[in-house]
Amino acid sequence: MRLKLGTLMLAMMAGSAALAQTCTPTAIKPYVLVNGGSWQQTSSATVKVGDWAILGPQPTSGGSWSWSGCGTSGTSREQTISPTASCTATATYTNSCGAKTTQAFAIKSGTWSNVKWGGGGYVTGLIFHPTSRDVLYARTDIGGAYRWNESNKTWVPLTDGFGPSESFFQGAESIALDPNNDQLVYMVTGLSNSADATARLYKSSNRGSSWTAVNLPFSAGSNNAGRAIGERLMVDPNKPSTLFYGSRTAGLWKSTDSGNTWSQVTSLSSVKMTADQISAAGGNIKGVGVVVYDTGTRGSGNATQTIYAAIAPDYASAAGLTSNLYRSTNGGTSWSPVSTPVTGYHIPHMVRAADGMFYVAFTQGSGPGANGPGRLYKFNGTTWTPLASVDPTQWTSFGYGGLSVSGSGSTTRVALGVTNSWGNYSGQQVVQLSNNAGLTWQEIAAAMPHSPASDGFSGWIDDVEIDPFNSERVLHVHGGGIWETRNASSTTPSWTERVDGLEETATLGIATPPAGATYTLVDSAGDIGTWVYTNLTQKPTLTTGGDRINGNAADMAWSDPQYIAAVSYSHATNAGRGHWSGDGGRTWAAFATLPNGAAAGAGTEANIAVPARNRAIWAPTNAVPSYTTNNGASWTSTNLPALSNINANRAYRMVADRKNPNKVYAYDSGGQWWGPQGKVYVSTDGGQNFTLSQGSVNANLRANPFGFTSLAVNPNAEGHLWLADGNTIYRSVDSGATWTKFSQFDSVWGDRQTWQWPVVQGASAIALGKPAPGSSYSAAVYVVGTINGVWGVWRSDDAGANWTRINDDSTRYAGIGVIAADQNIYGRLYISGNGRGILYSN
């Protein structure tokens, strides 16, 4: 027995040794998905504050997981995190035989978040992926592109990594998706059409998380009239390496290598409109607005043969085309005109139902908010059948804009956007819905429940989309964002404004009060006016009021920040406006009078400085500033010199000293690269009389446009001025008598040195805020500019001796305009992205 027991023990030990030898750790493959994008095999990622990521390592089965760090917990393999600071998450995988493997995920927390507004600008198109659920994109006229995140019902910005040299490409004219690959996105950009080749194609293989760019041989016009027409860009669903693009001024174009190279489809037209032709036609050409493939298949490998192209009247006239609709039956080799039931109209949208029936909208105007008459037809390739029409009345001129279909046959659901129809009342037409292929219609938007109820939704209904996976879900655009219903069949469909994460306001001025004020900042923005924020995460409610207002600038009395003055311009009256508040923005009153030049000044350069309660100096565009000592009851012109005419808008930039209200500074940037040298003027009597700073003349300040220059005071030190002249920065510690130039900043010139026009500005904006604890200087200094060829946002805590970049290449926002620093929180800076509202550093 003793022998047998020993033998058994030896055998067991041998088995254990064999088991130990075979139980090796399993390698972990790290994967990260950020904010609804695509999975990336990586162990590091940047997640902006307020956004989220999923950590999803592999293997997917056969063992167990445990986690620590970054808010991870439990045993689930996939972990969703939303970090507020940089952190490390560690995954431990125990395989089936007990061996453990660890994998660290390095998560960098992005430092920038949007100040909440929600929408604020014109979304020109919505593009659903036809074969992948909830893959949806939005294009805007000046604010880039966004991707929908269904899990948290927010929009993810896709162009925040564009640099300042890409500001012209921040508007998306058309977006196309590959129906065979939901990761591929194509986007054509360019703010305004011309006779030159100024458009650019951006391509992404990861749903817009990153882009590569191709310059195009034609122009685009994302901010021109007719900017919701489309889609102009289409991917052949059967041979996705083939793309067509309908340009504004140069006809139809084709690429056979996934957009890398392009050739004009001269079989349709070889006309490329000249600058004179464009000008004679009104400047905003609509061109070839819509491209549609006639196919119900995808991925066949053979190019789709039947293609339609809709031609706007302006290009049809210039090119001598006889119809507004053309068809090719041989893949674009040749084209024939299609006889249409109405002529000389725009075709804003043309869509194909699953049964091959086309639905085509005709509208006399091009939009936004196209005027009528409007007509809707269905077309089977031969016969046109009328479905709906709208004609001008004494008080209205409605047109047709958005158009979308779902299903087929007699039960085809059709959603039709009635554009240029303003208001919300019973009988109004905003979004019309048909469930029987256009035979009968019902209104599903006007007089229906909307949340929030106070926000407008009518007007520019120039795109409407039915979710291809859920026909109850209908979305439409308007001048301020996007609305959605998910119960379209209800007798009273409920609508929700879908603008979380979508920030498209055009900020013109940001003002921050001294520490301890009852509000956080004052936002002056194009089209939406002036607003006072008390909470950065909520849409503000305090405003000067008015409709279609450009808020230009605001300032407050530093010793009494409850007193705020704001200047603006009304599109409705074509006149300047001025308002004041004595209670921190809760209530506002108009100035009793306006200074000379203010009423007619339509430029965005107008600004105001407030030395003390009831006192202000207002600098209208292209005019001599005036001052008031009685809260706007009267205004008196200052003695500042009249601005010379250089064929460009300009204004004096006014700044009040925060420690001595008798000191006010005026900066003339020259107004353009070809303008006169920049100069600073100083007042010691509260802004009534000014003296030229000879020191600023001696400093040889560069002439630059108003928007590329900046003047700021240190609120904690009298007479400390900081100036960005577009190329570099200067500092004065004696109220402008003498100036010191900083050599760290300089423009990137490229081949433009001869023209004095930099590719990227060296220093365009400057602000001073709360100092770092224990710092050697009484304010943190922030500059938007370029150091050693690297453009970004820079901070110095030691009066400019050393600089630290506080953004990165993912947070460049196609250039940054105005900035302001917080006086309560060290390190917090407010910036205006290019069409991206206000953002702030955490």
C-alpha positions in Angstrom: 0.0 0.0 0.0 2.8 2.4 0.9 4.4 1.8 -2.5 1.2 2.3 -4.4 0.5 5.5 -2.5 3.9 6.9 -3.4 3.4 6.0 -7.0 0.1 7.7 -7.0 1.6 10.9 -5.5 4.4 10.9 -8.1 1.8 10.6 -10.9 -0.2 13.5 -9.5 2.9 15.7 -9.2 3.8 14.8 -12.8 0.3 15.8 -14.0 0.4 19.1 -12.1 3.7 19.9 -13.7 2.3 19.1 -17.1 -0.7 21.3 -16.4 1.6 24.2 -15.3 3.6 23.9 -18.4 0.5 24.2 -20.7 -1.3 27.0 -18.8 0.4 30.0 -20.5 -1.0 33.6 -20.3 -3.3 34.7 -23.2 -2.2 37.8 -25.0 -4.6 40.7 -24.9 -5.5 42.8 -27.9 -6.5 46.3 -26.8 -9.4 48.0 -28.6 -10.9 51.4 -27.9 -14.1 53.1 -29.4 -14.4 56.8 -28.7 -17.7 58.6 -28.8 -19.5 56.3 -31.2 -16.7 56.2 -33.8 -15.1 53.0 -35.0 -13.1 50.4 -33.0 -9.3 51.1 -33.1 -6.7 48.5 -32.0 -4.9 50.7 -29.5 -4.2 51.0 -25.8 -4.3 54.8 -25.7 -6.9 57.4 -26.6 -8.0 61.0 -26.0 -11.5 61.5 -24.6 -12.8 65.0 -24.4 -14.5 66.0 -21.1 -18.1 65.1 -21.3 -17.5 62.5 -24.0 -17.2 58.7 -23.5 -15.3 55.7 -24.7 -15.6 51.9 -24.7 -12.7 49.8 -23.8 -13.2 46.4 -25.5 -10.1 44.2 -25.4 -10.0 40.7 -26.8 -10.3 37.7 -26.5 -14.1 37.8 -26.3 -14.7 34.4 -24.6 -13.0 31.6 -22.7 -12.0 33.4 -19.5 -12.8 36.2 -17.1 -12.1 39.9 -16.8 -11.5 42.3 -13.9 -10.8 46.1 -14.1 -9.4 49.0 -12.2 -9.0 52.7 -12.8 -10.8 55.4 -15.0 -14.1 54.5 -13.5 -14.1 50.8 -14.6 -15.7 48.2 -12.4 -17.1 44.7 -12.5 -16.3 41.7 -14.7 -17.7 42.8 -18.0 -15.2 42.6 -20.8 -16.4 46.0 -22.3 -16.2 49.0 -20.1 -17.7 52.4 -20.8 -15.9 55.3 -19.3 -16.4 59.1 -19.3 -13.3 60.5 -17.6 -13.0 64.0 -16.3 -9.2 63.8 -16.1 -6.4 61.8 -17.6 -6.3 58.3 -16.2 -5.1 54.7 -16.7 -7.5 51.7 -16.8 -6.0 48.3 -16.2 -7.7 45.1 -17.6 -6.8 41.7 -16.1 -7.7 38.6 -18.1 -7.7 35.2 -16.5 -7.9 32.4 -19.0 -9.5 29.0 -18.6 -6.5 27.5 -17.0 -5.9 30.3 -14.6 -3.1 32.3 -16.2 -3.4 36.1 -15.9 -2.5 38.8 -18.3 -2.8 42.6 -17.7 -3.3 45.4 -20.2 -3.1 49.1 -19.4 -5.2 51.7 -21.3 -3.7 55.2 -21.2 -6.6 57.7 -21.4 -5.8 61.3 -22.0 -8.6 63.7 -21.0 -9.3 66.4 -23.5 -9.3 69.8 -22.0 -12.0 71.6 -24.0 -15.8 71.6 -23.8 -18.5 73.6 -25.5 -20.4 76.3 -23.7 -23.9 75.2 -24.1 -26.1 76.8 -26.7 -27.5 74.0 -28.8 -27.7 74.4 -32.6 -27.7 78.0 -33.5 -26.8 77.6 -37.1 -28.0 76.2 -40.4 -27.7 72.4 -40.8 -27.9 72.0 -44.6 -28.2 68.2 -44.9 -28.7 64.9 -43.1 -27.2 61.7 -44.5 -28.3 58.3 -43.2 -26.2 55.2 -44.1 -28.6 53.0 -46.0 -27.4 49.7 -44.6 -26.2 50.3 -41.1 -28.6 51.4 -38.4 -28.2 54.8 -36.7 -25.2 55.8 -38.8 -26.2 59.4 -39.5 -24.3 62.5 -40.4 -25.1 66.2 -40.5 -23.4 68.8 -42.6 -23.5 72.5 -41.8 -22.8 75.7 -43.9 -20.0 77.1 -41.7 -19.6 74.8 -38.8 -18.2 71.5 -40.1 -19.8 68.1 -40.0 -21.2 65.9 -37.2 -21.9 62.2 -36.6 -24.9 61.1 -34.6 -24.4 59.1 -31.4 -27.5 57.1 -30.7 -26.5 55.8 -27.3 -26.6 59.2 -25.7 -28.5 61.2 -28.3 -25.8 63.7 -29.1 -23.8 64.8 -32.1 -20.1 64.2 -32.3 -18.1 67.0 -34.1 -15.8 65.7 -36.8 -13.8 68.7 -38.0 -12.4 70.0 -34.7 -8.9 68.9 -35.8 -8.9 71.2 -38.8 -6.2 73.8 -38.4 -6.4 77.6 -39.1 -5.3 77.2 -42.7 -8.4 75.0 -43.2 -10.9 77.6 -42.1 -12.2 77.9 -45.7 -13.0 74.2 -45.6 -15.1 74.3 -42.3 -18.3 74.3 -44.4 -19.5 70.9 -45.8 -21.2 71.3 -49.1 -22.0 67.6 -49.6 -21.4 64.2 -47.8 -21.5 60.8 -49.4 -21.3 57.3 -47.8 -20.3 54.0 -49.2 -23.3 51.6 -48.8 -20.9 48.7 -48.7 -18.7 50.0 -45.9 -20.1 52.0 -43.1 -16.7 53.3 -42.1 -16.1 55.3 -45.3 -17.1 58.9 -45.4 -16.5 61.5 -48.2 -17.0 65.2 -47.7 -16.6 68.0 -50.2 -15.8 71.4 -48.6 -15.3 75.0 -49.5 -17.3 78.0 -48.2 -17.9 79.9 -51.5 -18.0 79.2 -55.2 -15.7 80.9 -57.7 -14.1 80.3 -61.0 -11.0 78.9 -59.3 -10.2 75.4 -58.0 -10.8 76.0 -54.3 -12.8 73.0 -53.1 -11.4 70.1 -51.2 -12.4 66.5 -50.6 -11.9 65.0 -47.2 -12.0 61.2 -46.9 -12.3 59.1 -43.7 -12.0 55.4 -43.2 -13.2 55.6 -39.6 -16.5 57.5 -39.7 -14.9 60.8 -39.6 -12.6 60.3 -36.6 -9.7 61.2 -38.9 -9.4 62.6 -42.4 -7.1 62.8 -45.4 -7.6 65.6 -47.9 -7.5 65.9 -51.7 -7.6 69.3 -53.5 -10.3 69.4 -56.2 -10.3 71.0 -59.6 -13.4 73.1 -59.0 -15.0 75.2 -56.3 -17.7 74.5 -53.8 -20.2 76.8 -51.9 -21.2 75.4 -48.5 -22.3 78.9 -47.4 -23.8 80.1 -50.8 -27.4 80.2 -51.8 -28.9 76.8 -52.5 -26.6 75.1 -50.0 -29.2 72.5 -48.9 -29.6 71.3 -52.5 -28.2 67.8 -53.0 -26.7 65.5 -52.5 -24.1 66.6 -55.0 -21.6 63.9 -54.1 -22.5 60.2 -54.6 -20.7 56.9 -54.3 -21.6 54.2 -56.9 -23.2 51.5 -54.7 -22.2 48.8 -57.1 -18.6 50.0 -57.8 -17.7 52.2 -54.8 -14.4 53.4 -56.3 -16.5 55.5 -58.7 -17.8 58.8 -57.4 -19.7 61.6 -59.2 -19.8 65.2 -58.0 -22.1 68.0 -59.3 -20.2 71.2 -59.0 -21.6 74.7 -58.9 -19.6 76.4 -61.7 -17.9 73.7 -63.6 -20.5 71.0 -64.4 -20.3 67.3 -63.5 -17.1 65.5 -62.4 -16.2 61.9 -62.0 -13.6 59.9 -60.0 -12.7 56.3 -60.6 -10.1 55.9 -57.8 -12.1 56.7 -54.7 -11.8 60.5 -55.1 -8.1 60.8 -55.5 -8.3 62.2 -59.0 -11.2 63.8 -60.9 -12.1 64.5 -64.5 -14.9 66.7 -65.9 -17.8 64.8 -67.5 -17.6 66.7 -70.7 -20.3 64.5 -72.3 -22.7 66.5 -70.2 -21.0 69.9 -70.4 -17.4 71.1 -70.7 -18.3 74.6 -69.5 -16.4 76.1 -66.6 -18.0 79.4 -65.8 -15.7 82.4 -65.7 -15.6 85.0 -63.0 -17.5 87.4 -65.2 -20.2 84.8 -65.9 -20.5 84.0 -62.2 -20.8 87.7 -61.4 -23.4 88.3 -64.1 -25.5 85.4 -62.8 -25.6 86.8 -59.3 -22.4 85.4 -57.8 -24.0 82.3 -56.1 -24.2 79.6 -58.7 -26.2 76.5 -58.0 -24.9 74.4 -60.9 -25.3 70.6 -60.9 -27.1 70.2 -57.7 -28.2 66.5 -57.5 -26.7 63.2 -58.6 -28.9 60.0 -58.2 -28.1 56.4 -59.2 -30.9 54.3 -60.6 -30.2 51.0 -58.9 -31.5 48.7 -56.2 -28.3 46.7 -55.9 -24.9 47.2 -54.3 -21.5 45.6 -54.4 -22.0 43.9 -57.8 -18.6 45.2 -59.0 -20.0 46.6 -62.2 -20.6 50.4 -62.4 -24.2 51.5 -62.2 -25.3 52.4 -65.7 -28.3 54.7 -65.2 -27.6 58.0 -63.5 -29.6 61.2 -63.2 -28.1 64.7 -62.8 -30.3 67.7 -61.9 -29.1 71.0 -63.3 -30.0 74.4 -61.8 -31.3 77.1 -64.2 -28.1 79.2 -63.9 -25.7 76.6 -65.1 -28.1 75.2 -67.6 -28.3 78.7 -69.2 -24.5 79.1 -69.1 -23.8 75.7 -70.6 -26.6 75.8 -73.2 -28.4 72.8 -71.7 -32.0 72.3 -72.7 -33.4 70.7 -69.6 -33.0 70.8 -65.8 -32.7 67.1 -65.7 -30.3 64.8 -67.6 -30.0 61.0 -67.7 -27.2 58.6 -68.7 -27.8 54.9 -69.4 -24.1 54.0 -69.9 -22.4 55.0 -66.7 -22.0 58.7 -67.6 -20.4 58.2 -71.1 -23.3 60.1 -72.7 -26.3 62.1 -71.4 -29.7 62.9 -72.7 -32.1 65.6 -71.5 -35.2 64.4 -69.7 -38.4 66.3 -70.4 -39.8 67.6 -67.1 -43.3 68.8 -66.3 -42.0 72.2 -65.2 -39.1 74.1 -66.5 -36.8 76.7 -65.2 -37.1 75.5 -61.6 -34.6 74.2 -59.1 -34.7 70.5 -58.2 -33.6 70.6 -54.5 -34.0 66.8 -54.0 -34.6 63.8 -56.1 -34.9 60.4 -54.3 -35.5 56.8 -55.4 -37.9 54.5 -53.7 -37.2 50.8 -53.3 -39.4 49.9 -56.2 -37.5 52.2 -58.6 -40.0 55.1 -58.5 -38.4 58.5 -58.3 -39.9 61.4 -56.3 -38.8 64.8 -57.5 -39.3 68.2 -55.9 -39.4 71.4 -58.1 -39.1 74.8 -56.5 -38.7 78.2 -58.2 -36.2 79.5 -55.6 -33.0 77.9 -54.5 -33.1 78.5 -50.8 -32.3 78.7 -48.0 -36.0 79.0 -47.4 -36.8 78.7 -51.2 -39.7 80.7 -52.4 -42.4 79.1 -54.5 -44.2 78.0 -56.5 -43.4 74.4 -55.5 -44.3 71.1 -57.2 -43.8 67.4 -56.3 -44.0 64.6 -58.8 -43.2 60.9 -59.0 -41.4 59.7 -62.1 -41.1 56.1 -63.3 -38.5 57.0 -66.0 -41.1 57.9 -68.5 -44.2 59.3 -67.0 -44.6 62.2 -64.5 -47.4 62.0 -62.0 -48.2 65.2 -59.9 -48.5 64.6 -56.1 -48.5 68.0 -54.5 -48.2 71.7 -55.3 -48.0 75.0 -53.5 -48.4 78.5 -55.0 -47.8 82.0 -53.7 -50.6 83.9 -52.1 -50.9 87.5 -51.1 -49.0 86.8 -47.9 -47.0 83.6 -48.5 -44.5 82.2 -51.0 -43.9 78.6 -49.9 -41.6 76.3 -51.7 -40.6 72.6 -51.4 -37.2 71.7 -49.9 -36.6 68.5 -48.0 -37.8 65.2 -49.5 -37.4 61.6 -48.3 -39.1 58.2 -49.0 -39.4 54.9 -47.3 -40.9 51.6 -48.6 -42.4 51.0 -52.0 -45.5 50.8 -54.1 -48.8 52.2 -53.0 -47.7 52.3 -49.3 -44.6 54.4 -49.9 -44.1 56.8 -47.1 -43.1 60.3 -48.4 -41.9 63.1 -46.1 -41.9 66.6 -47.8 -40.4 69.7 -46.3 -42.4 72.9 -47.0 -39.8 75.7 -46.9 -40.1 79.5 -46.5 -43.2 78.8 -44.4 -42.8 80.6 -41.1 -44.9 80.2 -37.9 -46.7 77.5 -35.9 -50.4 77.5 -36.3 -53.2 75.1 -37.3 -53.3 74.8 -41.1 -49.7 75.7 -41.5 -47.5 73.5 -43.7 -44.0 72.6 -42.4 -43.5 68.9 -42.8 -46.1 67.0 -44.9 -46.4 63.2 -44.7 -48.0 60.8 -47.0 -48.4 57.0 -46.3 -49.8 56.2 -49.8 -47.1 57.3 -52.2 -48.3 60.9 -52.3 -52.0 60.3 -52.8 -53.1 62.1 -49.6 -51.1 64.2 -47.1 -51.2 65.2 -43.4 -49.2 67.9 -41.5 -47.0 66.4 -38.8 -45.0 69.3 -37.5 -47.0 72.6 -37.3 -49.2 72.8 -34.2 -47.7 69.6 -32.9 -46.0 69.2 -29.5 -42.3 70.3 -29.5 -39.7 70.1 -26.8 -38.5 72.7 -26.0 -41.6 74.5 -26.9 -40.0 77.9 -27.1 -37.6 77.1 -29.9 -38.6 77.8 -33.5 -38.7 75.0 -36.0 -40.3 76.4 -39.2 -38.7 78.4 -42.1 -35.8 76.7 -43.7 -37.1 73.1 -44.0 -34.7 72.4 -46.8 -33.9 68.8 -45.8 -36.1 66.0 -44.4 -35.0 62.5 -43.8 -36.8 59.3 -42.9 -34.7 56.8 -41.0 -34.2 53.8 -43.4 -34.5 51.4 -40.4 -37.4 53.1 -38.7 -40.0 54.9 -40.8 -41.5 56.4 -37.6 -38.4 58.4 -37.1 -38.4 61.6 -39.2 -35.9 64.4 -38.9 -35.8 67.9 -40.5 -33.4 70.8 -40.5 -34.1 74.4 -40.1 -32.2 77.6 -39.6 -31.2 76.8 -36.0 -30.5 73.0 -36.0 -32.4 69.7 -36.2 -35.8 68.4 -35.1 -36.8 64.8 -34.8 -40.0 62.8 -34.2 -40.1 59.1 -33.5 -43.8 58.6 -33.8 -44.6 60.1 -37.2 -47.8 58.0 -37.6 -49.4 59.5 -34.5 -52.2 62.0 -35.0 -50.1 64.4 -32.9 -46.4 63.5 -33.5 -44.1 64.7 -30.7 -40.9 66.5 -31.7 -37.6 66.8 -29.9 -34.8 69.3 -30.8 -31.7 67.2 -31.5 -28.9 69.6 -31.0 -26.9 68.3 -28.1 -23.3 68.5 -29.0 -24.1 70.5 -32.2 -22.8 74.0 -31.6 -22.7 76.2 -34.7 -22.9 79.8 -33.4 -20.6 82.3 -35.0 -19.2 84.1 -31.9 -18.0 87.7 -32.5 -17.1 88.7 -28.9 -16.6 87.2 -25.5 -16.4 89.3 -22.3 -15.7 87.9 -18.8 -16.4 89.8 -15.6 -14.2 90.2 -12.5 -14.1 87.5 -9.9 -17.3 87.2 -7.9 -19.7 88.5 -10.5 -23.2 87.0 -10.7 -22.6 85.8 -14.2 -19.8 83.9 -16.0 -19.5 85.5 -19.5 -21.3 87.5 -22.1 -21.5 86.0 -25.6 -22.0 88.2 -28.6 -22.7 86.2 -31.7 -23.8 86.5 -35.3 -27.6 86.0 -36.0 -28.5 85.2 -32.3 -27.5 88.4 -30.6 -26.0 88.9 -27.1 -26.5 86.5 -24.2 -25.3 86.4 -20.6 -24.3 83.0 -19.1 -24.7 82.1 -15.5 -24.2 78.3 -16.1 -21.9 77.1 -18.9 -23.8 73.8 -19.2 -27.2 75.3 -19.8 -28.6 77.4 -22.7 -28.7 81.0 -21.4 -32.0 82.9 -20.9 -30.6 86.4 -20.3 -30.4 88.5 -23.5 -30.8 91.9 -25.0 -33.5 90.4 -27.2 -34.5 91.0 -30.8 -34.7 88.8 -33.9 -32.0 88.3 -36.4 -29.4 90.2 -34.5 -25.6 90.2 -34.8 -24.2 90.6 -31.3 -20.9 92.4 -31.9 -19.4 93.1 -28.5 -20.0 93.8 -24.8 -18.1 95.1 -21.8 -18.8 95.7 -18.1 -17.7 98.1 -15.4 -14.9 96.4 -13.5 -15.7 98.1 -10.2 -19.5 97.4 -10.8 -19.9 94.4 -13.1 -23.7 94.5 -12.8 -23.5 97.3 -15.3 -23.0 95.8 -18.8 -23.2 97.6 -22.2 -23.6 95.7 -25.5 -23.6 96.8 -29.2 -25.2 94.9 -32.0 -26.7 95.1 -35.5 -30.2 94.2 -36.6 -30.6 92.4 -39.9 -34.3 93.2 -39.7 -33.9 97.0 -39.5 -30.4 97.3 -41.1 -29.3 99.4 -38.2 -26.9 99.3 -35.2 -28.2 99.0 -31.7 -26.9 99.6 -28.2 -28.2 98.2 -24.9 -27.3 98.4 -21.2 -28.1 96.4 -18.1 -27.7 97.5 -14.5 -28.5 94.2 -12.9 -26.0 91.7 -14.4 -28.0 91.0 -17.6 -31.4 90.2 -16.0 -33.0 93.2 -17.7 -32.0 95.4 -20.5 -32.8 98.7 -22.0 -31.8 100.4 -25.3 -29.6 103.4 -25.2 -31.7 106.5 -25.6 -29.5 107.7 -28.5 -26.8 106.3 -30.8 -23.4 107.9 -31.6 -22.4 109.0 -35.0 -21.8 106.1 -37.4 -23.5 103.5 -35.1 -26.8 103.3 -36.8 -25.4 102.6 -40.3 -22.5 100.4 -39.2 -23.3 96.9 -40.5 -19.8 95.5 -39.8 -19.0 93.0 -37.1 -16.0 95.1 -36.0 -18.1 97.5 -33.7 -17.1 97.3 -30.1 -17.5 99.1 -26.8 -15.4 99.7 -23.6 -17.0 100.5 -20.2 -14.7 102.3 -17.7 -17.5 102.7 -15.1 -21.2 102.6 -14.6 -23.1 104.9 -17.1 -19.8 105.6 -19.0 -18.9 104.0 -22.3 -16.8 104.5 -25.4 -18.4 103.0 -28.6 -16.4 102.4 -31.7 -18.7 101.8 -34.7 -17.3 100.1 -37.8 -15.4 102.6 -40.0 -16.2 105.5 -37.7 -14.7 107.7 -35.0 -15.5 106.4 -31.6 -17.8 108.4 -29.3 -18.2 108.5 -25.5 -21.1 108.9 -23.1 -21.0 109.9 -19.5 -24.8 109.7 -19.0 -25.7 106.1 -20.0 -26.3 106.9 -23.6 -28.6 109.9 -23.2 -26.0 111.7 -25.4 -22.8 110.8 -27.2 -19.8 113.0 -28.1 -17.2 112.1 -30.6 -13.7 111.5 -29.3 -10.7 113.3 -30.9 -9.4 110.0 -32.5 -8.5 110.5 -36.1 -10.9 109.3 -38.8 -10.0 105.9 -40.2 -8.6 106.0 -43.8 -10.6 104.3 -46.5 -8.8 101.1 -47.5 -11.7 99.2 -49.0 -12.1 97.0 -46.0 -14.1 97.2 -42.8 -12.2 98.3 -39.7 -12.7 99.9 -36.3 -10.8 101.1 -33.4 -10.5 98.4 -30.7 -11.4 100.0 -27.3 -10.2 98.7 -24.0 -10.6 100.2 -20.5 -8.0 99.9 -17.8 -9.4 97.8 -15.0 -7.4 99.5 -12.2 -7.8 103.1 -13.3 -11.2 104.0 -15.0 -9.7 107.2 -16.3 -7.4 105.3 -18.6 -8.8 104.0 -21.9 -6.9 102.6 -24.8 -7.7 102.6 -28.6 -5.9 100.3 -31.1 -6.1 100.8 -34.9 -4.8 97.7 -36.5 -4.5 99.2 -40.0 -7.5 97.2 -41.1 -5.8 95.1 -43.8 -2.4 93.8 -44.8 -2.2 96.7 -47.2 -3.4 99.2 -44.6 -1.4 101.8 -42.6 0.8 100.8 -39.7 -0.9 99.8 -36.5 -1.1 102.4 -33.7 -2.2 102.7 -30.1 -3.8 105.8 -28.6 -4.2 106.5 -24.8 -6.8 108.5 -22.9 -6.4 109.7 -19.3 -9.8 111.3 -19.0 -12.0 108.3 -19.3 -12.0 108.0 -23.1 -12.9 111.6 -24.1 -9.5 112.6 -25.5 -6.7 110.4 -26.8 -3.0 110.9 -27.5 -1.0 108.9 -29.9 1.5 106.5 -28.3 4.7 107.3 -30.0 6.0 104.1 -28.5 3.5 102.1 -30.6 4.7 103.9 -33.7 8.3 103.1 -32.8 7.4 99.5 -32.3 6.4 99.2 -36.0 3.2 97.3 -35.4 2.2 95.3 -38.4 -0.9 96.2 -40.4 -3.5 93.4 -40.2 -7.2 92.9 -40.5 -9.3 93.7 -37.4 -10.2 90.1 -36.8 -6.5 89.0 -36.7 -5.5 91.5 -34.0 -6.2 92.0 -30.3 -5.5 94.3 -27.4 -6.0 93.3 -23.7 -5.2 94.8 -20.3 -3.9 93.0 -17.2 -6.9 93.5 -14.9 -4.6 93.3 -11.9 -2.0 95.8 -12.8 -2.6 99.4 -14.0 -1.2 100.3 -17.3 -0.1 96.8 -18.3 -1.2 96.3 -21.9 -0.7 93.2 -24.2 -1.2 93.5 -27.9 -1.3 90.9 -30.8 -0.7 92.6 -34.1 -1.4 89.5 -36.2 2.2 88.5 -36.4 3.6 88.7 -32.9 2.8 90.2 -29.4 3.9 93.3 -27.6 3.8 94.3 -24.0 3.7 97.7 -22.3 3.9 98.3 -18.5 3.6 102.1 -18.7 0.2 102.6 -20.2 1.4 102.3 -23.8 4.4 104.8 -23.6 6.9 102.1 -24.5 6.5 98.6 -25.9 8.5 95.3 -25.8 8.3 92.9 -28.6 8.3 89.1 -28.0 10.2 87.2 -30.5 8.7 83.8 -29.8 5.7 84.3 -32.0 5.8 84.7 -35.8 3.6 84.0 -38.8 4.0 81.1 -41.2 4.5 82.8 -44.6 4.9 80.0 -47.1 5.1 81.6 -50.6 3.0 84.7 -49.5 5.8 86.7 -48.0 5.9 89.1 -51.0 2.2 89.8 -50.5 2.5 90.3 -46.7 -0.2 87.7 -46.3 0.7 84.8 -44.0 -0.6 81.3 -44.3 -1.0 81.1 -40.6 -1.0 84.2 -38.3 1.7 84.5 -35.7 -0.4 86.1 -33.0 -4.1 86.9 -33.5 -5.8 87.0 -30.0 -4.7 87.7 -26.5 -6.3 87.6 -23.1 -5.3 87.8 -19.4 -6.9 85.9 -16.5 -6.5 84.6 -13.0 -2.8 84.0 -12.3 -1.4 80.6 -11.3 -0.9 80.1 -7.6 2.5 81.5 -6.6 3.3 82.8 -10.1 5.7 85.6 -10.7 3.2 87.7 -12.7 -0.1 88.9 -11.6 -2.0 87.3 -14.5 -2.0 84.3 -16.7 -1.4 85.4 -20.4 -3.1 83.5 -23.2 -2.2 83.9 -26.9 -3.6 82.3 -30.1 -0.5 82.1 -32.3 2.5 80.3 -33.7 5.7 79.4 -31.9 8.5 77.7 -33.9 5.9 76.9 -36.7 3.4 75.3 -34.3 0.1 77.1 -34.2 -2.1 76.7 -31.1 -3.3 78.3 -27.9 -0.4 79.2 -25.5 -0.3 80.2 -21.9 2.4 82.0 -19.9 2.5 82.3 -16.2 5.7 84.4 -16.0 4.9 87.5 -18.2 5.9 85.8 -21.4 9.3 84.4 -20.5 8.0 80.8 -21.1 5.0 79.5 -23.0 3.0 76.2 -22.8 0.6 75.0 -25.5 -2.8 74.2 -23.9 -4.5 72.7 -26.9 -3.5 70.0 -29.3 -4.0 69.1 -33.0 -7.4 67.6 -32.2 -8.7 70.9 -30.8 -7.9 73.5 -33.4 -11.5 74.2 -34.6 -10.4 75.4 -38.0 -8.9 78.5 -36.4 -9.8 80.4 -33.3 -11.3 83.9 -33.3 -12.0 85.8 -30.1 -10.9 84.7 -26.7 -11.4 85.8 -23.0 -9.9 84.5 -19.8 -11.7 83.6 -16.6 -10.9 85.7 -13.5 -12.2 83.1 -11.0 -10.5 79.9 -12.3 -6.8 79.7 -13.2 -6.3 78.0 -16.5 -9.8 78.5 -17.8 -9.9 80.2 -21.2 -12.9 80.8 -23.5 -12.4 80.7 -27.2 -14.6 80.9 -30.3 -14.1 78.0 -32.7 -14.7 78.7 -36.4 -18.4 78.2 -36.6 -18.2 76.0 -33.4 -19.6 78.4 -30.8 -17.7 79.0 -27.6 -15.4 76.4 -26.0 -13.5 76.5 -22.7 -10.5 74.8 -21.2 -11.0 72.8 -18.0 
